[in-house]
Amino acid sequence: MIYVLIALNLILLLFLVAITYHRLQELKKAQAVQSSKQQPIDDIEKPSKEIRQRYPRKPTPQDYYTLFEVHPIGQDVLDDLISIFGGSSYVRGGQDADRETCFRAGRKHVVDHILIQINKANKPNLDHSEVETDD
C-alpha cells in the first residue's frame, strides 16, 4: 500500500513539473514576441510642444463655458483663479513697481481671457472690443 502512495506522489510530481515546464516555455515565447515588438528609444517619435499638434482643434468659447461654468469643479477652479490672479494689477512706485504691475497684468490676462471666452459662449454676438476689463 505504501508503494502505491509513493508511486502516485511521483506521478503527481512529474505532472506538476511538466506543467511548470510548459508554462515556462510559453512565458519565454511571450517575452520573445514582446521584445521583438519594442522599438529602440531613438526610433520613438517625440511629441511636439506645439498646441496644434497636441490637440486636434483649438478650444472654442463653448469649451470654456462647459469647462468652467457647467462643470461644478470647473466653477470652483475658476473662482480660485479669479481670487488669486484677478483684481487690480497696478502697483504704485518706481521701476520695481512697474515690473510688478507688468507681472500682475500678465497673470490677470489669463483669467480675463477665460472670462471673455465664457462671455462669448453666453452671448455669441458679443464683439471682443465690447468687453471691458477693470485695467
Backbone as a chain_set.jsonl record, in Angstrom:
{"seq": "MIYVLIALNLILLLFLVAITYHRLQELKKAQAVQSSKQQPIDDIEKPSKEIRQRYPRKPTPQDYYTLFEVHPIGQDVLDDLISIFGGSSYVRGGQDADRETCFRAGRKHVVDHILIQINKANKPNLDHSEVETDD", "coords": {"N": [[0.798, -1.185, 0.0], [1.9, 1.279, 0.737], [3.732, 1.606, -1.283], [2.142, 2.146, -3.458], [1.122, 4.677, -2.804], [3.5, 6.164, -2.827], [4.174, 5.892, -5.537], [1.986, 7.221, -6.704], [2.406, 9.8, -5.714], [4.843, 10.365, -6.977], [4.031, 10.355, -9.649], [2.246, 12.513, -9.598], [4.049, 14.562, -8.949], [5.722, 14.517, -11.236], [3.827, 15.296, -13.112], [3.242, 17.918, -12.242], [5.763, 19.086, -12.641], [5.939, 18.895, -15.428], [3.825, 20.587, -16.206], [4.734, 23.027, -15.179], [7.108, 23.34, -16.657], [5.999, 23.574, -19.23], [4.53, 25.991, -18.97], [6.624, 27.73, -18.457], [7.97, 27.666, -20.905], [6.003, 28.864, -22.542], [5.981, 31.406, -21.408], [8.571, 32.304, -22.046], [8.337, 32.404, -24.841], [6.388, 34.417, -25.092], [7.777, 36.583, -24.015], [9.802, 36.821, -25.893], [8.352, 37.556, -28.17], [7.316, 39.982, -27.26], [9.677, 41.496, -26.842], [10.583, 41.665, -29.439], [8.713, 43.329, -30.554], [9.125, 45.778, -29.367], [10.367, 49.029, -29.911], [13.497, 50.616, -30.471], [14.535, 53.256, -28.268], [15.373, 55.565, -29.559], [13.994, 55.49, -31.969], [11.365, 56.077, -31.426], [8.81, 58.43, -31.873], [8.98, 61.69, -30.677], [6.701, 63.736, -28.941], [5.548, 66.849, -30.211], [5.85, 70.218, -29.016], [4.055, 72.055, -29.819], [0.859, 73.557, -29.724], [-1.103, 73.019, -31.611], [-0.47, 70.521, -32.562], [-0.645, 68.959, -30.328], [-3.3, 69.037, -29.587], [-6.244, 68.218, -31.333], [-7.905, 70.263, -32.238], [-8.584, 73.785, -31.887], [-9.593, 75.15, -28.758], [-12.97, 76.114, -28.306], [-15.161, 78.941, -27.531], [-17.399, 77.769, -26.379], [-16.328, 75.472, -25.282], [-14.814, 76.531, -23.172], [-16.927, 77.571, -21.667], [-18.334, 75.211, -21.006], [-16.408, 73.86, -19.508], [-15.743, 75.637, -17.366], [-18.144, 76.728, -16.367], [-20.38, 74.973, -16.509], [-19.546, 72.539, -15.415], [-19.247, 71.538, -12.049], [-16.806, 71.428, -10.584], [-15.16, 72.864, -12.241], [-16.235, 75.413, -11.902], [-15.442, 75.966, -9.277], [-12.665, 75.955, -9.641], [-12.346, 78.114, -11.411], [-13.279, 80.223, -9.775], [-11.273, 80.153, -7.843], [-9.015, 80.786, -9.404], [-9.707, 83.398, -10.151], [-9.755, 84.639, -7.637], [-7.075, 84.461, -6.927], [-5.518, 85.483, -9.129], [-6.973, 87.546, -10.232], [-8.406, 90.896, -10.023], [-6.982, 94.146, -9.238], [-4.163, 95.187, -11.131], [-2.325, 97.15, -10.901], [0.525, 98.585, -9.353], [1.737, 100.935, -7.131], [4.602, 103.0, -7.349], [8.143, 102.933, -8.078], [10.5, 101.818, -10.514], [10.67, 99.066, -9.899], [8.092, 98.626, -9.041], [6.771, 99.042, -11.409], [7.585, 96.826, -12.874], [6.407, 94.822, -11.312], [3.74, 95.496, -11.723], [3.486, 94.919, -14.464], [3.944, 92.173, -14.36], [1.765, 91.287, -12.796], [-0.286, 92.092, -14.503], [0.091, 90.373, -16.652], [-0.528, 87.899, -15.461], [-3.189, 88.378, -14.824], [-4.279, 88.655, -17.332], [-4.643, 86.069, -18.309], [-6.775, 85.051, -16.773], [-8.69, 86.936, -17.53], [-8.917, 86.29, -20.25], [-10.114, 83.756, -20.118], [-12.583, 84.473, -18.959], [-13.585, 86.177, -20.96], [-13.924, 84.353, -23.057], [-15.901, 82.709, -21.948], [-17.97, 84.578, -21.769], [-18.338, 85.061, -24.495], [-19.417, 82.622, -25.257], [-21.821, 82.706, -23.9], [-23.043, 84.947, -24.999], [-23.19, 85.0, -28.173], [-23.04, 87.032, -30.124], [-21.455, 88.994, -29.128], [-18.842, 91.278, -29.386], [-15.256, 91.204, -29.216], [-14.06, 93.659, -28.723], [-15.986, 94.989, -27.283], [-15.92, 94.066, -24.732], [-15.241, 94.945, -21.462], [-12.504, 95.498, -19.329], [-11.152, 95.791, -16.007], [-8.813, 97.288, -15.976]], "CA": [[0.0, 0.0, 0.0], [2.771, 2.448, 0.788], [4.367, 1.736, -2.596], [1.152, 2.764, -4.338], [1.095, 6.098, -2.465], [4.744, 6.752, -3.325], [4.06, 5.949, -6.996], [1.036, 8.289, -7.037], [3.084, 11.068, -5.429], [5.823, 10.59, -8.035], [3.292, 10.711, -10.863], [1.757, 13.868, -9.388], [5.21, 15.435, -9.029], [6.102, 14.607, -12.645], [2.788, 16.067, -13.779], [3.457, 19.323, -11.889], [6.989, 19.522, -13.311], [5.612, 19.049, -16.846], [3.006, 21.8, -16.353], [5.609, 24.167, -14.928], [7.994, 23.461, -17.816], [5.195, 24.06, -20.344], [4.239, 27.403, -18.711], [7.876, 28.46, -18.609], [8.198, 27.797, -22.346], [5.061, 29.86, -23.04], [6.441, 32.704, -20.937], [9.736, 32.675, -22.854], [7.844, 32.782, -26.166], [5.715, 35.706, -24.971], [8.807, 37.597, -23.821], [10.498, 36.991, -27.168], [7.465, 38.323, -29.037], [7.24, 41.334, -26.712], [10.93, 42.203, -27.084], [10.714, 41.938, -30.869], [7.793, 44.412, -30.882], [9.586, 47.034, -28.795], [11.251, 49.815, -30.747], [14.524, 51.327, -29.717], [14.076, 54.545, -27.755], [15.671, 56.598, -30.541], [13.045, 55.413, -33.072], [10.048, 56.528, -30.995], [8.595, 59.837, -32.158], [8.755, 62.52, -29.502], [5.628, 64.678, -29.248], [5.916, 68.246, -30.378], [5.328, 71.103, -27.985], [3.092, 72.982, -30.395], [-0.514, 73.301, -29.282], [-1.889, 72.487, -32.721], [-0.19, 69.098, -32.715], [-1.066, 68.249, -29.117], [-4.753, 68.977, -29.568], [-6.703, 68.188, -32.72], [-8.583, 71.504, -32.606], [-8.461, 74.882, -30.931], [-10.783, 75.223, -27.905], [-13.962, 77.128, -28.653], [-15.764, 79.563, -26.344], [-18.314, 76.801, -25.766], [-15.5, 74.583, -24.46], [-14.532, 77.26, -21.931], [-18.171, 77.634, -20.908], [-18.616, 73.881, -20.466], [-15.403, 73.501, -18.506], [-15.704, 76.496, -16.185], [-19.453, 77.138, -15.873], [-21.306, 73.854, -16.387], [-18.968, 71.546, -14.512], [-19.122, 72.157, -10.712], [-15.401, 71.586, -10.181], [-14.658, 73.97, -13.05], [-16.659, 76.658, -11.254], [-14.557, 76.182, -8.124], [-11.331, 76.293, -10.154], [-12.407, 79.484, -11.926], [-13.343, 81.127, -8.619], [-9.945, 80.167, -7.23], [-8.137, 81.551, -10.293], [-10.076, 84.81, -10.052], [-9.33, 85.17, -6.335], [-5.608, 84.538, -6.866], [-4.901, 86.256, -10.204], [-7.83, 88.65, -10.664], [-8.251, 92.136, -9.256], [-6.174, 95.213, -9.812], [-2.783, 94.795, -11.404], [-1.459, 98.312, -10.721], [1.293, 98.735, -8.12], [2.306, 102.28, -7.074], [6.012, 103.028, -7.001], [9.132, 103.206, -9.115], [10.756, 100.846, -11.576], [10.303, 97.738, -9.415], [6.632, 98.571, -9.029], [6.361, 98.9, -12.806], [7.785, 95.404, -13.216], [5.366, 94.057, -10.614], [2.49, 95.784, -12.429], [3.501, 94.126, -15.702], [3.819, 90.766, -13.981], [0.376, 91.058, -12.4], [-1.136, 92.243, -15.693], [0.217, 89.126, -17.412], [-1.31, 86.863, -14.771], [-4.599, 88.728, -14.92], [-4.7, 88.475, -18.717], [-5.091, 84.681, -18.478], [-8.124, 84.967, -16.202], [-9.558, 87.732, -18.401], [-9.157, 85.524, -21.471], [-11.109, 82.721, -19.793], [-13.88, 85.135, -18.768], [-14.036, 86.652, -22.274], [-14.402, 83.194, -23.808], [-17.183, 82.308, -21.345], [-18.957, 85.57, -22.195], [-18.621, 84.819, -25.917], [-20.306, 81.463, -25.353], [-23.129, 83.122, -23.411], [-23.58, 85.934, -25.937], [-22.398, 84.787, -29.387], [-22.896, 88.237, -30.939], [-20.616, 89.954, -28.413], [-17.55, 91.519, -30.016], [-14.169, 91.261, -28.242], [-13.778, 95.046, -28.374], [-17.019, 95.471, -26.397], [-15.684, 93.559, -23.38], [-14.47, 95.881, -20.657], [-11.767, 94.959, -18.2], [-11.001, 96.825, -14.985], [-7.475, 97.9, -16.027]], "C": [[0.857, 1.272, 0.0], [3.459, 2.683, -0.548], [3.416, 2.414, -3.601], [1.096, 4.27, -4.071], [2.347, 6.815, -2.963], [4.677, 6.91, -4.839], [3.105, 7.073, -7.415], [1.648, 9.67, -6.79], [4.112, 11.397, -6.504], [5.142, 10.999, -9.344], [2.782, 12.145, -10.76], [2.905, 14.874, -9.505], [5.672, 15.614, -10.472], [5.094, 15.446, -13.439], [2.979, 17.562, -13.507], [4.717, 19.885, -12.547], [6.714, 19.765, -14.796], [4.796, 20.32, -17.081], [3.866, 23.048, -16.174], [6.542, 24.405, -16.106], [7.228, 24.054, -19.009], [4.889, 25.561, -20.172], [5.489, 28.265, -18.856], [8.202, 28.678, -20.084], [7.263, 28.844, -22.96], [5.485, 31.276, -22.633], [7.636, 33.185, -21.747], [9.31, 33.1, -24.252], [7.182, 34.156, -26.122], [6.723, 36.836, -24.783], [9.564, 37.855, -25.114], [9.649, 37.821, -28.13], [7.402, 39.773, -28.566], [8.518, 42.116, -27.003], [11.132, 42.497, -28.566], [9.809, 43.085, -31.297], [8.289, 45.755, -30.385], [10.551, 47.711, -29.747], [12.361, 50.386, -29.873], [14.028, 52.72, -29.344], [14.314, 55.652, -28.779], [14.641, 56.632, -31.667], [11.662, 55.934, -32.706], [9.937, 58.024, -31.26], [8.304, 60.59, -30.872], [7.677, 63.536, -29.85], [6.146, 66.103, -29.33], [5.269, 69.091, -29.296], [4.248, 72.038, -28.524], [1.669, 72.579, -30.033], [-1.338, 72.659, -30.385], [-1.642, 70.992, -32.905], [-0.608, 68.314, -31.488], [-2.567, 68.055, -29.093], [-5.262, 69.032, -31.007], [-7.39, 69.472, -33.17], [-8.363, 72.541, -31.515], [-9.723, 74.932, -30.073], [-11.694, 76.374, -28.318], [-14.474, 77.805, -27.386], [-16.73, 78.622, -25.624], [-17.549, 75.81, -24.883], [-15.169, 75.242, -23.115], [-15.778, 77.304, -21.047], [-18.468, 76.285, -20.246], [-17.664, 73.536, -19.331], [-15.551, 74.318, -17.223], [-17.067, 76.896, -15.63], [-20.391, 75.958, -15.639], [-20.81, 72.847, -15.358], [-18.753, 72.175, -13.141], [-17.681, 72.337, -10.248], [-14.77, 72.724, -10.973], [-15.036, 75.319, -12.467], [-15.762, 76.98, -10.068], [-13.16, 76.59, -8.577], [-11.318, 77.729, -10.665], [-12.476, 80.496, -10.788], [-11.986, 81.251, -7.937], [-8.97, 80.984, -8.08], [-8.43, 83.045, -10.201], [-9.605, 85.399, -8.731], [-7.812, 85.323, -6.25], [-5.063, 85.552, -7.871], [-5.742, 87.43, -10.688], [-7.552, 89.894, -9.85], [-7.359, 93.121, -9.968], [-4.738, 94.752, -10.022], [-1.811, 95.951, -11.162], [-0.788, 98.296, -9.354], [1.953, 100.109, -8.169], [3.787, 102.191, -6.697], [6.886, 103.318, -8.203], [9.255, 102.089, -10.133], [10.39, 99.428, -11.146], [8.787, 97.56, -9.385], [6.095, 98.41, -10.452], [6.508, 97.453, -13.263], [6.712, 94.536, -12.56], [4.01, 94.27, -11.269], [2.401, 94.966, -13.71], [3.322, 92.638, -15.401], [2.376, 90.441, -13.614], [-0.584, 91.167, -13.592], [-1.068, 90.984, -16.563], [-0.573, 88.002, -16.781], [-2.801, 87.115, -14.935], [-5.137, 88.508, -16.33], [-5.224, 87.052, -18.963], [-6.518, 84.525, -17.955], [-9.103, 85.758, -17.063], [-9.891, 86.981, -19.686], [-10.221, 84.446, -21.232], [-12.492, 83.345, -19.66], [-14.438, 85.654, -20.095], [-14.593, 85.5, -23.088], [-15.746, 82.704, -23.265], [-18.282, 83.281, -21.766], [-19.31, 85.41, -23.664], [-19.571, 83.643, -26.083], [-21.72, 81.826, -24.897], [-23.827, 84.064, -24.376], [-22.775, 85.84, -27.233], [-22.182, 86.037, -30.23], [-21.989, 89.28, -30.298], [-19.26, 90.055, -29.096], [-16.487, 91.653, -28.925], [-13.883, 92.704, -27.812], [-14.811, 95.621, -27.4], [-16.808, 95.038, -24.946], [-14.792, 94.54, -22.627], [-13.748, 95.139, -19.55], [-11.537, 96.103, -17.221], [-9.597, 97.389, -14.923], [-7.546, 99.293, -16.586]], "O": [[0.531, 2.236, -0.693], [3.74, 3.825, -0.912], [3.852, 3.16, -4.478], [1.028, 5.058, -5.014], [2.268, 7.939, -3.46], [5.077, 7.945, -5.373], [3.382, 7.795, -8.372], [1.431, 10.598, -7.57], [4.249, 12.553, -6.904], [5.624, 11.88, -10.055], [2.875, 12.908, -11.722], [2.733, 15.934, -10.107], [5.979, 16.73, -10.891], [5.472, 16.21, -14.328], [2.89, 18.379, -14.424], [4.73, 21.043, -12.966], [7.208, 20.741, -15.362], [5.044, 21.049, -18.042], [3.739, 24.01, -16.931], [6.746, 25.549, -16.512], [7.741, 24.925, -19.71], [4.981, 26.318, -21.138], [5.414, 29.4, -19.326], [8.659, 29.754, -20.467], [7.689, 29.627, -23.809], [5.362, 32.22, -23.413], [7.705, 34.362, -22.1], [9.859, 34.056, -24.799], [7.394, 34.972, -27.018], [6.546, 37.925, -25.33], [9.93, 38.996, -25.399], [10.171, 38.692, -28.826], [7.433, 40.692, -29.385], [8.448, 43.287, -27.376], [11.787, 43.48, -28.913], [10.092, 43.753, -32.292], [7.904, 46.786, -30.936], [11.434, 47.073, -30.319], [12.172, 50.609, -28.677], [13.19, 53.291, -30.042], [13.522, 56.591, -28.855], [14.426, 57.686, -32.267], [10.858, 56.208, -33.597], [10.837, 58.794, -30.926], [7.471, 60.166, -30.071], [7.716, 64.138, -30.923], [7.063, 66.496, -28.609], [4.247, 68.706, -28.729], [3.597, 72.739, -27.749], [1.327, 71.397, -30.038], [-2.196, 71.823, -30.099], [-2.531, 70.275, -33.364], [-0.899, 67.122, -31.589], [-3.055, 67.024, -28.631], [-4.757, 69.815, -31.811], [-7.452, 69.744, -34.369], [-8.007, 72.218, -30.381], [-10.823, 74.772, -30.602], [-11.229, 77.468, -28.637], [-14.251, 77.304, -26.284], [-16.861, 78.676, -24.401], [-18.064, 75.362, -23.859], [-15.233, 74.604, -22.065], [-15.699, 77.102, -19.835], [-18.812, 76.229, -19.065], [-18.076, 72.983, -18.312], [-15.492, 73.768, -16.123], [-17.133, 77.37, -14.496], [-21.13, 75.952, -14.654], [-21.581, 72.366, -14.528], [-18.14, 73.239, -13.052], [-17.376, 73.322, -9.576], [-13.942, 73.467, -10.445], [-14.251, 76.265, -12.528], [-15.366, 78.13, -9.875], [-12.539, 77.466, -7.974], [-10.383, 78.479, -10.386], [-11.799, 81.522, -10.835], [-11.601, 82.337, -7.503], [-8.192, 81.777, -7.549], [-7.509, 83.863, -10.175], [-9.113, 86.527, -8.694], [-7.319, 86.223, -5.57], [-4.236, 86.391, -7.514], [-5.261, 88.237, -11.485], [-6.591, 89.949, -9.084], [-7.024, 92.955, -11.14], [-4.173, 94.026, -9.203], [-0.598, 95.752, -11.213], [-1.426, 98.033, -8.335], [2.65, 100.426, -9.133], [4.17, 101.403, -5.832], [6.436, 103.87, -9.207], [8.265, 101.494, -10.558], [9.854, 98.664, -11.948], [8.27, 96.479, -9.667], [5.093, 97.73, -10.674], [5.642, 96.925, -13.961], [6.177, 93.622, -13.186], [3.213, 93.337, -11.365], [1.357, 94.385, -14.007], [2.616, 91.936, -16.126], [1.826, 89.437, -14.069], [-1.566, 90.43, -13.678], [-2.075, 90.582, -17.147], [-1.222, 87.229, -17.485], [-3.578, 86.187, -15.157], [-6.318, 88.208, -16.504], [-6.155, 86.864, -19.746], [-7.367, 83.933, -18.622], [-10.223, 85.306, -17.302], [-11.026, 87.033, -20.158], [-11.117, 84.257, -22.054], [-13.467, 82.809, -20.186], [-15.645, 85.577, -20.325], [-15.625, 85.647, -23.742], [-16.628, 82.326, -24.036], [-19.395, 82.863, -22.085], [-20.464, 85.603, -24.045], [-20.438, 83.665, -26.956], [-22.7, 81.316, -25.439], [-25.043, 83.997, -24.557], [-21.771, 86.538, -27.377], [-21.214, 86.093, -30.988], [-21.778, 90.347, -30.875], [-18.609, 89.043, -29.355], [-16.772, 92.153, -27.837], [-13.505, 92.944, -26.665], [-14.546, 96.635, -26.754], [-17.44, 95.576, -24.037], [-13.721, 94.915, -23.103], [-14.316, 94.254, -18.91], [-11.712, 97.267, -17.58], [-9.216, 97.932, -13.886], [-6.52, 99.963, -16.704]]}, "num_chains": 1, "name": "protein.A"}
